[in-house]
Amino acid sequence: MQSQGAAQGVSREAPSTEKEQLERSAEMFEMILQTAPDDTQNYLALKEIYRQLGMGGDFKRIVKGLAGVYLNSGQRHQAAREYADALEFDPTDEEVANKLREIGYDSADLPLLKAEAGLKEVRREYEQKLKELQEAERAFAKATEKAADLREGQGEESRRALRAIEEETERKTQHLIEEHQQWLREGHTEVFKRVAQNLKKEADRIIETDQYGKISKSVKEAERLLASTDNVFQQEWRRVREEREREFRDEFEALNQEKDGEFPSAWQEIVASAERDQAAADRALKEVKGELKKLERELSEKEKLLKGNNRANSGPDSSNVFLKDDRSPPGRAVASSSAPESIELPEEDITDSAIPRTARDDAGKALGAILLQDGLVTPQQLEEAIARQEKDNRPVGEILVESGYAAEEDIINALVGQAGVPYLPLANYEISEEATMAIPKDLALKYSLMPVDKIGGSLLVAMGIPLSPEQKREVQRHVLGMKVTYFISSWSEIKARFEQQYG
């Protein structure tokens, strides 16, 4: 892949580590593109990658290819936008200019096509920012309620904080008691050993030195001394224990004083921490509101610009009407006698409109039906796998592979057909930590997902099992400000990378 220059608006150079990751991503998507040449997801990913890498030649090649895919699937307006991007890079490209004219657009439409694309992007950003605003408002309300409850000593947060302080004090007290009880158990034996050893040494000394001048008398005195071991031990134990209990009472009193002193400061720190969280949530909320206002102004300006241009191009004698309908034949335009109140922009549908025909035909079918249709499993094998699925709560495909009834590659191909999205090999792909953080571990585990990378405003996610629309909406609720682009990967790859990334 050789770059022929840098397109206008294409980043000149990415940081080395990011650049290496983007280059690896480009290689991967180029390989995927060879196997799924009509899949717009790959084109859109490569377009953004080459934009960030500043590889203008490859950027232009992918933009032209994407325009061709849109055109082949009947989406003339989308194709026109891509051709406009290509012409913005190279205004002298006659091939692209001719393509644009063939589908009913000309050079006069280029500024409006660019403005329309910009308007759509701003609208998307605005909608994403509205979601961020809702999240920020909820976070601020929660932080404010928590701080208020703590200041007033009310609510569950207050009770939880109080319990935490009391539990810590109780833990220290229990530890002190256990230490004292252990000393009593071990100290009793230690004191007895010490007393007995000291008395025996003294008795041995009396005998060895014949302290009383007559050995029989010295021996008798030594025996008397040893006989007093228990009395001496009791006296010594009483003394040592009283001393230890005084120390224990002092330590216990110090602990109570520490509790009395630490409780207010600990409580103040808890309240202060909650107030810091509240202030941070307030700053985040204000920041989102500020960004939202900027987007509102930008959106208003772009809408005014487009409405003004459409009025200019929609007069009775106008031969150049900008608002075109993809359902119209090439070269024809749909016009109205007056400018519309709002411009309805065609929505991209990268999950269905331009995926391979076989995948589009199979999308939505049950995996088992596809496997049976392709002769990859027998009805008996499928029934057995379904029966095991009800017990094991595992994917049917995984059970078929484990049982030796189907190869993992066959299951992956069937899943690609079922989901209508390409296969993404994870083995040699460096997973982005930023992408991993975008989806909570529990949610990723629940749906066998592996967030792979963030490219522009898109989050690339590998899935081991195709998600339902409701499940995709659940994932999207956790991924604010990004569009989720799904791929199929094998369970073994997802499991291995999941353990690496999430632990």
Order of alpha helices (4+ residues) and beta strands (2+ residues): alpha-alpha-alpha-alpha-alpha-alpha-alpha-alpha-alpha-alpha-alpha-alpha-alpha-alpha-alpha-alpha-beta-beta-alpha-beta-alpha
